[in-house]
């Protein structure tokens, strides 16, 4: 969704003190993961010979997301969500249920 200036709605406009021009502050929003079906569709279109930009426009997904899906598919051979790193939980699932 875009505002009247053609900018994404996620951007916030703020007037700077003493400045005539508006300052644009980019607000980074977290989004949900794409479903496996959507990621499979990206790979399907890539294998059919479409470029990144055409896939991005066809599925209305950002170009960087398309690139990362295809890069991970080439590297790992799957479009499934891969396990993430991070600190292991302090409590085991069995202890948490008690």
N, C-alpha and C positions, 0 to 999 in steps of 0.2 A: 504494500500500500504506500502511495506517495502523497506528499502534501502538494500544494499549489506551485512550489518551486521545483518540483521534480526530485526532491530529496526523500529518502526513506523516513517514515514516520518516527522511527526509533531515534532520530537525531533531535537534540534539544537546542532551541534557540535561546540565547541569553544576550541581553544588551550589556556591553562593556561600559564601565564608568567613563564618561567623557568621550566615547567613541561614537562616530556616526554609523559605522557598519556593525552589523550583528556578528557575534562570534558563534561559531558552530562548535558545539561540544558533542562528540559522538558517544552515544550510550550503547554499550555492548550488551546485547541481550542473549541469555542462554536459550537455546532451543532444544526441542526434543530430538532424539535420534531418529533417523529415517528408518522406515521399516525394511525388513529384508527384501520384500517384494520390490520396493522402489530401488534399492541398491542393485538387485538383480536386473531390473529394467535398464539401469545405467550401463551395466556391463554388457547386456544384450545389444543395446544400441551402439556401444563402442565396438563390439565384435562385428556388427553389421557395416562398419566403416564410417560411422558418423564421427565428427570431430567434437572436441570438448565444448566449443561454443554452441554448436547445433544441439547437442544433448542438453546443455544448460537451458537454452531457450525453450526446447520442446517440453521439458519436465518442470520448468520454472524453479530450478535449483541453482544456487550460486556456482560460479565457475570453479572456485577453490574447493567446494564440496565435491564436485564431479572429479576434479583432479585427485583428491585424496582417496575417493572410493576406488578409482581405477588403479592408483599407485598401490593401495593395500591389496587389491585383487591380484595385481601382477606379482607382488612380493609373497603373499601368503596363499594365493590360489582359492580364496574364499571371500564371500561378502558378509559372513556372519560377524557379529560383534565380538571383538577380541577381548580377552581379559585385560583389565587395566591394572597398572601398578598402584602402589600405595601401601600405607601401613596396614599390617594385618589387624583384624579386630581384637580388642582386648578380651572380650567375652566370646566363648565358643557358642555356636547356635544352641547347643543343648543347655548351657548355663543360662542363656537369655530367656529360654522358654519357661524356666522355673519360677 
